[in-house]
Amino acid sequence: MLPRQRPNLGRRRVRTVSSDGQTLWSARYASDGEAPTLYHSREIDDIYEINPNLVNFLGRETRIIVSEPVGRFSEMWELVPQSTGLQVKHGSLDLCPFVPTLP
């Protein structure tokens, strides 16, 4: 029997976000190390300090995921590292390594 060969999938780049209404998942990955950018907001208290006008608009558990920093306050955003997945649930944000595998 011949050994199973992995297919050559070429260069792959992924930036994705999905949610079930309770939890938000996101990932940033590229086979060549040049993944599209992905940013997450800082802790909500930091956001309120940077821009107090947001206190009445964002809840205590709010986290925001964006492809590029938005607004006048660039310090509100943190770059998600290459090959990283993240999960947001009840305001808590967890980062973990993201490496896709073939079945």
PANU-537503 format. One record per residue: x, y, z of N, C-alpha, C, O in turn; residue in one letter. Coordinates in Angstrom, 2 decimals. Layout:
# residues N
+---------+---------+---------+---------+---------+---------+---------+---------+---------+---------+---------+---------+----+
!    n_xx !    n_yy !    n_zz !   ca_xx !   ca_yy !   ca_zz !    c_xx !    c_yy !    c_zz !    o_xx !    o_yy !    o_zz ! aa !
+---------+---------+---------+---------+---------+---------+---------+---------+---------+---------+---------+---------+----+
!       X !       Y !       Z !       X !       Y !       Z !       X !       Y !       Z !       X !       Y !       Z !  a !
...
+---------+---------+---------+---------+---------+---------+---------+---------+---------+---------+---------+---------+----+
//
This chain:
# residues 103
+---------+---------+---------+---------+---------+---------+---------+---------+---------+---------+---------+---------+----+
!    n_xx !    n_yy !    n_zz !   ca_xx !   ca_yy !   ca_zz !    c_xx !    c_yy !    c_zz !    o_xx !    o_yy !    o_zz ! aa !
+---------+---------+---------+---------+---------+---------+---------+---------+---------+---------+---------+---------+----+
!    0.84 !   -1.17 !    0.00 !    0.00 !    0.00 !    0.00 !    0.90 !    1.24 !    0.00 !    1.87 !    1.31 !    0.75 !  m !
!    0.57 !    2.19 !   -0.82 !    1.34 !    3.42 !   -0.91 !    0.98 !    4.35 !    0.25 !   -0.17 !    4.38 !    0.70 !  l !
!    1.97 !    5.09 !    0.73 !    1.66 !    6.04 !    1.80 !    0.73 !    7.13 !    1.28 !    0.82 !    7.55 !    0.12 !  p !
!   -0.15 !    7.58 !    2.14 !   -1.10 !    8.64 !    1.78 !   -0.34 !    9.95 !    1.63 !    0.40 !   10.35 !    2.53 !  r !
!   -0.53 !   10.59 !    0.50 !    0.13 !   11.88 !    0.26 !   -0.85 !   13.01 !    0.55 !   -2.04 !   12.92 !    0.26 !  q !
!   -0.31 !   14.06 !    1.14 !   -1.12 !   15.24 !    1.39 !   -1.27 !   16.02 !    0.09 !   -0.28 !   16.22 !   -0.62 !  r !
!   -2.46 !   16.45 !   -0.24 !   -2.63 !   17.23 !   -1.46 !   -1.95 !   18.58 !   -1.35 !   -1.86 !   19.14 !   -0.26 !  p !
!   -1.47 !   19.10 !   -2.45 !   -0.89 !   20.43 !   -2.48 !   -2.04 !   21.42 !   -2.65 !   -2.61 !   21.55 !   -3.73 !  n !
!   -2.35 !   22.11 !   -1.58 !   -3.47 !   23.05 !   -1.61 !   -3.04 !   24.46 !   -1.99 !   -3.88 !   25.35 !   -2.13 !  l !
!   -1.74 !   24.65 !   -2.16 !   -1.28 !   25.99 !   -2.52 !   -1.42 !   26.94 !   -1.35 !   -1.61 !   26.52 !   -0.20 !  g !
!   -1.34 !   28.20 !   -1.65 !   -1.43 !   29.23 !   -0.61 !   -2.88 !   29.40 !   -0.16 !   -3.79 !   29.53 !   -0.98 !  r !
!   -3.08 !   29.41 !    1.14 !   -4.42 !   29.60 !    1.71 !   -4.37 !   30.71 !    2.74 !   -3.46 !   30.76 !    3.57 !  r !
!   -5.34 !   31.61 !    2.67 !   -5.46 !   32.71 !    3.64 !   -6.89 !   32.76 !    4.15 !   -7.85 !   32.71 !    3.38 !  r !
!   -7.01 !   32.85 !    5.47 !   -8.33 !   32.83 !    6.10 !   -8.42 !   33.87 !    7.20 !   -7.51 !   34.03 !    8.01 !  v !
!   -9.52 !   34.57 !    7.20 !   -9.92 !   35.44 !    8.31 !  -11.42 !   35.22 !    8.43 !  -12.18 !   35.55 !    7.52 !  r !
!  -11.85 !   34.67 !    9.56 !  -13.24 !   34.30 !    9.68 !  -13.78 !   34.60 !   11.07 !  -13.04 !   34.60 !   12.05 !  t !
!  -15.08 !   34.87 !   11.13 !  -15.77 !   35.10 !   12.40 !  -17.13 !   34.42 !   12.30 !  -17.82 !   34.54 !   11.29 !  v !
!  -17.52 !   33.71 !   13.37 !  -18.86 !   33.13 !   13.41 !  -19.36 !   33.16 !   14.85 !  -18.58 !   33.32 !   15.79 !  s !
!  -20.69 !   33.01 !   15.01 !  -21.28 !   33.08 !   16.34 !  -22.55 !   32.24 !   16.38 !  -23.22 !   32.04 !   15.36 !  s !
!  -22.87 !   31.74 !   17.56 !  -24.13 !   31.06 !   17.78 !  -25.08 !   31.92 !   18.61 !  -26.12 !   31.43 !   19.07 !  d !
!  -24.75 !   33.17 !   18.80 !  -25.56 !   34.08 !   19.60 !  -25.08 !   34.19 !   21.04 !  -25.44 !   35.14 !   21.73 !  g !
!  -24.30 !   33.25 !   21.49 !  -23.75 !   33.26 !   22.85 !  -22.23 !   33.36 !   22.84 !  -21.63 !   34.04 !   23.68 !  q !
!  -21.62 !   32.69 !   21.89 !  -20.17 !   32.63 !   21.78 !  -19.76 !   33.10 !   20.39 !  -20.45 !   32.82 !   19.41 !  t !
!  -18.65 !   33.80 !   20.33 !  -18.12 !   34.26 !   19.05 !  -16.76 !   33.58 !   18.86 !  -15.93 !   33.57 !   19.77 !  l !
!  -16.53 !   33.01 !   17.67 !  -15.26 !   32.38 !   17.33 !  -14.68 !   33.11 !   16.13 !  -15.40 !   33.56 !   15.24 !  w !
!  -13.37 !   33.21 !   16.11 !  -12.70 !   33.85 !   14.99 !  -11.33 !   33.21 !   14.81 !  -10.78 !   32.63 !   15.75 !  s !
!  -10.78 !   33.33 !   13.60 !   -9.45 !   32.79 !   13.34 !   -8.76 !   33.64 !   12.28 !   -9.38 !   34.23 !   11.40 !  a !
!   -7.44 !   33.67 !   12.41 !   -6.58 !   34.35 !   11.43 !   -5.47 !   33.37 !   11.08 !   -4.70 !   32.95 !   11.94 !  r !
!   -5.40 !   33.02 !    9.78 !   -4.42 !   32.00 !    9.37 !   -4.04 !   32.22 !    7.91 !   -4.85 !   32.66 !    7.10 !  y !
!   -2.80 !   31.89 !    7.58 !   -2.33 !   31.83 !    6.19 !   -1.22 !   30.80 !    6.10 !   -0.33 !   30.76 !    6.95 !  a !
!   -1.28 !   29.99 !    5.08 !   -0.24 !   28.97 !    4.89 !    1.12 !   29.59 !    4.61 !    2.15 !   28.95 !    4.85 !  s !
!    1.13 !   30.83 !    4.12 !    2.39 !   31.50 !    3.82 !    2.79 !   32.51 !    4.90 !    3.77 !   33.24 !    4.72 !  d !
!    2.04 !   32.57 !    6.01 !    2.37 !   33.49 !    7.09 !    1.95 !   34.92 !    6.85 !    2.31 !   35.81 !    7.62 !  g !
!    1.17 !   35.16 !    5.81 !    0.72 !   36.51 !    5.47 !   -0.80 !   36.60 !    5.57 !   -1.47 !   36.97 !    4.61 !  e !
!   -1.34 !   36.25 !    6.73 !   -2.80 !   36.25 !    6.91 !   -3.37 !   37.66 !    6.87 !   -2.71 !   38.62 !    7.27 !  a !
!   -4.60 !   37.78 !    6.38 !   -5.27 !   39.08 !    6.44 !   -5.38 !   39.52 !    7.91 !   -5.50 !   38.68 !    8.80 !  p !
!   -5.34 !   40.81 !    8.14 !   -5.37 !   41.29 !    9.51 !   -6.72 !   41.05 !   10.18 !   -7.76 !   40.97 !    9.53 !  t !
!   -6.66 !   40.93 !   11.50 !   -7.84 !   40.75 !   12.34 !   -7.52 !   41.40 !   13.67 !   -6.44 !   41.19 !   14.23 !  l !
!   -8.44 !   42.20 !   14.18 !   -8.23 !   42.92 !   15.44 !   -9.39 !   42.64 !   16.38 !  -10.51 !   42.36 !   15.95 !  y !
!   -9.10 !   42.72 !   17.68 !  -10.16 !   42.64 !   18.68 !  -10.06 !   43.86 !   19.58 !   -8.99 !   44.45 !   19.75 !  h !
!  -11.21 !   44.23 !   20.17 !  -11.22 !   45.36 !   21.08 !  -10.56 !   44.98 !   22.40 !  -10.48 !   43.80 !   22.75 !  s !
!  -10.10 !   45.97 !   23.11 !   -9.51 !   45.76 !   24.43 !  -10.62 !   45.53 !   25.45 !  -11.80 !   45.49 !   25.09 !  r !
!  -10.24 !   45.37 !   26.70 !  -11.22 !   45.23 !   27.78 !  -12.16 !   46.43 !   27.76 !  -11.75 !   47.53 !   27.40 !  e !
!  -13.41 !   46.23 !   28.12 !  -14.41 !   47.28 !   28.00 !  -14.06 !   48.50 !   28.86 !  -14.32 !   49.63 !   28.45 !  i !
!  -13.47 !   48.30 !   30.04 !  -13.08 !   49.45 !   30.87 !  -12.02 !   50.30 !   30.18 !  -12.03 !   51.53 !   30.30 !  d !
!  -11.11 !   49.66 !   29.43 !  -10.11 !   50.40 !   28.65 !  -10.79 !   51.22 !   27.56 !  -10.42 !   52.36 !   27.30 !  d !
!  -11.79 !   50.62 !   26.93 !  -12.51 !   51.32 !   25.86 !  -13.25 !   52.53 !   26.44 !  -13.22 !   53.61 !   25.85 !  i !
!  -13.91 !   52.34 !   27.59 !  -14.60 !   53.47 !   28.22 !  -13.63 !   54.59 !   28.59 !  -13.97 !   55.77 !   28.46 !  y !
!  -12.43 !   54.24 !   29.04 !  -11.44 !   55.25 !   29.40 !  -10.95 !   56.00 !   28.16 !  -10.77 !   57.22 !   28.20 !  e !
!  -10.73 !   55.28 !   27.08 !  -10.27 !   55.90 !   25.83 !  -11.36 !   56.80 !   25.25 !  -11.08 !   57.90 !   24.78 !  i !
!  -12.60 !   56.31 !   25.29 !  -13.71 !   57.07 !   24.72 !  -14.93 !   56.97 !   25.64 !  -15.75 !   56.07 !   25.46 !  n !
!  -15.06 !   57.88 !   26.60 !  -16.18 !   57.83 !   27.55 !  -17.57 !   57.91 !   26.89 !  -18.56 !   57.51 !   27.50 !  p !
!  -17.65 !   58.41 !   25.67 !  -18.94 !   58.49 !   24.98 !  -19.55 !   57.13 !   24.71 !  -20.75 !   57.03 !   24.44 !  n !
!  -18.75 !   56.07 !   24.78 !  -19.25 !   54.72 !   24.47 !  -19.92 !   54.03 !   25.67 !  -20.51 !   52.96 !   25.50 !  l !
!  -19.84 !   54.62 !   26.86 !  -20.40 !   53.99 !   28.06 !  -21.88 !   53.66 !   27.88 !  -22.32 !   52.59 !   28.30 !  v !
!  -22.64 !   54.53 !   27.26 !  -24.08 !   54.31 !   27.08 !  -24.43 !   53.45 !   25.87 !  -25.60 !   53.15 !   25.65 !  n !
!  -23.42 !   53.05 !   25.09 !  -23.68 !   52.30 !   23.87 !  -23.18 !   50.86 !   23.92 !  -23.71 !   50.00 !   23.22 !  f !
!  -22.16 !   50.59 !   24.73 !  -21.57 !   49.25 !   24.78 !  -21.78 !   48.64 !   26.16 !  -21.49 !   49.28 !   27.18 !  l !
!  -22.29 !   47.41 !   26.20 !  -22.51 !   46.71 !   27.47 !  -21.20 !   46.24 !   28.08 !  -20.15 !   46.27 !   27.44 !  g !
!  -21.27 !   45.80 !   29.34 !  -20.09 !   45.37 !   30.10 !  -19.37 !   44.19 !   29.46 !  -18.16 !   44.05 !   29.63 !  r !
!  -20.08 !   43.33 !   28.73 !  -19.46 !   42.14 !   28.14 !  -19.11 !   42.32 !   26.67 !  -18.77 !   41.35 !   25.99 !  e !
!  -19.19 !   43.53 !   26.18 !  -18.95 !   43.79 !   24.75 !  -17.50 !   43.54 !   24.37 !  -16.58 !   43.99 !   25.04 !  t !
!  -17.32 !   42.82 !   23.29 !  -16.04 !   42.69 !   22.59 !  -16.35 !   42.84 !   21.12 !  -17.39 !   42.38 !   20.64 !  r !
!  -15.46 !   43.49 !   20.39 !  -15.67 !   43.77 !   18.98 !  -14.52 !   43.16 !   18.19 !  -13.36 !   43.29 !   18.58 !  i !
!  -14.85 !   42.48 !   17.08 !  -13.86 !   41.90 !   16.18 !  -13.98 !   42.62 !   14.85 !  -15.08 !   42.73 !   14.30 !  i !
!  -12.85 !   43.12 !   14.32 !  -12.85 !   43.87 !   13.06 !  -11.66 !   43.45 !   12.19 !  -10.66 !   42.94 !   12.69 !  v !
!  -11.80 !   43.67 !   10.90 !  -10.69 !   43.35 !    9.99 !   -9.60 !   44.41 !   10.02 !   -8.43 !   44.10 !    9.81 !  s !
!   -9.98 !   45.64 !   10.27 !   -9.04 !   46.76 !   10.35 !   -9.50 !   47.68 !   11.48 !  -10.70 !   47.78 !   11.74 !  e !
!   -8.57 !   48.34 !   12.17 !   -8.98 !   49.28 !   13.22 !   -9.91 !   50.35 !   12.65 !   -9.69 !   50.86 !   11.55 !  p !
!  -10.94 !   50.67 !   13.40 !  -11.89 !   51.69 !   12.95 !  -11.95 !   52.81 !   13.99 !  -11.67 !   52.60 !   15.17 !  v !
!  -12.33 !   53.98 !   13.53 !  -12.50 !   55.11 !   14.43 !  -11.22 !   55.88 !   14.67 !  -10.16 !   55.57 !   14.13 !  g !
!  -11.35 !   56.90 !   15.49 !  -10.23 !   57.79 !   15.78 !   -9.30 !   57.24 !   16.85 !   -8.21 !   57.79 !   17.05 !  r !
!   -9.70 !   56.18 !   17.52 !   -8.96 !   55.70 !   18.68 !   -8.28 !   54.37 !   18.36 !   -8.78 !   53.31 !   18.72 !  f !
!   -7.15 !   54.45 !   17.68 !   -6.46 !   53.22 !   17.25 !   -6.01 !   52.37 !   18.44 !   -5.83 !   51.17 !   18.30 !  s !
!   -5.82 !   52.99 !   19.61 !   -5.39 !   52.22 !   20.78 !   -6.48 !   51.31 !   21.34 !   -6.21 !   50.53 !   22.25 !  e !
!   -7.69 !   51.40 !   20.81 !   -8.78 !   50.51 !   21.24 !   -8.59 !   49.09 !   20.70 !   -9.24 !   48.16 !   21.19 !  m !
!   -7.73 !   48.92 !   19.71 !   -7.65 !   47.65 !   18.98 !   -6.34 !   46.93 !   19.22 !   -5.28 !   47.55 !   19.33 !  w !
!   -6.42 !   45.61 !   19.30 !   -5.24 !   44.76 !   19.43 !   -5.21 !   43.79 !   18.26 !   -6.22 !   43.14 !   17.96 !  e !
!   -4.07 !   43.68 !   17.61 !   -3.90 !   42.79 !   16.47 !   -3.90 !   41.34 !   16.94 !   -3.18 !   40.98 !   17.88 !  l !
!   -4.70 !   40.51 !   16.30 !   -4.68 !   39.07 !   16.57 !   -3.45 !   38.51 !   15.86 !   -3.27 !   38.76 !   14.67 !  v !
!   -2.60 !   37.77 !   16.57 !   -1.39 !   37.23 !   15.93 !   -1.70 !   36.25 !   14.80 !   -2.80 !   35.68 !   14.74 !  p !
!   -0.73 !   36.05 !   13.92 !   -0.84 !   35.05 !   12.85 !   -1.14 !   33.68 !   13.46 !   -0.71 !   33.38 !   14.58 !  q !
!   -1.88 !   32.87 !   12.74 !   -2.17 !   31.49 !   13.15 !   -2.77 !   31.42 !   14.55 !   -2.34 !   30.62 !   15.39 !  s !
!   -3.77 !   32.27 !   14.78 !   -4.42 !   32.33 !   16.09 !   -5.93 !   32.24 !   15.94 !   -6.52 !   32.85 !   15.05 !  t !
!   -6.53 !   31.48 !   16.83 !   -7.98 !   31.44 !   16.95 !   -8.36 !   32.19 !   18.21 !   -7.56 !   32.30 !   19.14 !  g !
!   -9.57 !   32.70 !   18.25 !  -10.04 !   33.34 !   19.48 !  -11.48 !   32.98 !   19.73 !  -12.25 !   32.69 !   18.82 !  l !
!  -11.83 !   33.02 !   21.00 !  -13.20 !   32.76 !   21.43 !  -13.60 !   33.84 !   22.41 !  -12.86 !   34.18 !   23.33 !  q !
!  -14.80 !   34.39 !   22.21 !  -15.34 !   35.40 !   23.11 !  -16.64 !   34.85 !   23.68 !  -17.54 !   34.45 !   22.94 !  v !
!  -16.72 !   34.83 !   25.01 !  -17.94 !   34.37 !   25.67 !  -18.09 !   35.12 !   26.99 !  -17.17 !   35.14 !   27.81 !  k !
!  -19.24 !   35.74 !   27.17 !  -19.53 !   36.52 !   28.38 !  -18.44 !   37.56 !   28.66 !  -18.07 !   37.77 !   29.81 !  h !
!  -17.93 !   38.20 !   27.61 !  -16.94 !   39.25 !   27.76 !  -15.51 !   38.78 !   27.90 !  -14.59 !   39.59 !   27.86 !  g !
!  -15.32 !   37.48 !   28.07 !  -13.97 !   36.93 !   28.20 !  -13.45 !   36.55 !   26.82 !  -14.15 !   35.92 !   26.04 !  s !
!  -12.22 !   36.94 !   26.53 !  -11.60 !   36.64 !   25.25 !  -10.42 !   35.71 !   25.48 !   -9.52 !   36.03 !   26.26 !  l !
!  -10.42 !   34.57 !   24.80 !   -9.33 !   33.60 !   24.90 !   -8.70 !   33.40 !   23.53 !   -9.40 !   33.20 !   22.54 !  d !
!   -7.37 !   33.45 !   23.47 !   -6.61 !   33.20 !   22.25 !   -5.98 !   31.82 !   22.34 !   -5.58 !   31.38 !   23.41 !  l !
!   -5.88 !   31.14 !   21.18 !   -5.22 !   29.84 !   21.14 !   -4.60 !   29.65 !   19.76 !   -5.02 !   30.29 !   18.79 !  c !
!   -3.59 !   28.78 !   19.66 !   -3.00 !   28.51 !   18.35 !   -4.05 !   27.95 !   17.39 !   -4.92 !   27.18 !   17.79 !  p !
!   -3.96 !   28.34 !   16.12 !   -4.87 !   27.84 !   15.09 !   -4.04 !   27.26 !   13.96 !   -3.35 !   27.99 !   13.24 !  f !
!   -4.10 !   25.94 !   13.80 !   -3.40 !   25.27 !   12.72 !   -4.36 !   24.26 !   12.11 !   -4.65 !   23.23 !   12.73 !  v !
!   -4.86 !   24.53 !   10.91 !   -5.80 !   23.58 !   10.29 !   -5.09 !   22.26 !    9.95 !   -3.89 !   22.23 !    9.67 !  p !
!   -5.86 !   21.19 !    9.97 !   -5.34 !   19.88 !    9.61 !   -6.26 !   19.25 !    8.59 !   -7.46 !   19.53 !    8.55 !  t !
!   -5.70 !   18.39 !    7.78 !   -6.49 !   17.65 !    6.81 !   -7.02 !   16.38 !    7.47 !   -6.34 !   15.79 !    8.31 !  l !
!   -8.21 !   15.97 !    7.09 !   -8.76 !   14.74 !    7.68 !   -7.94 !   13.52 !    7.28 !   -8.27 !   12.40 !    7.68 !  p !
+---------+---------+---------+---------+---------+---------+---------+---------+---------+---------+---------+---------+----+
//
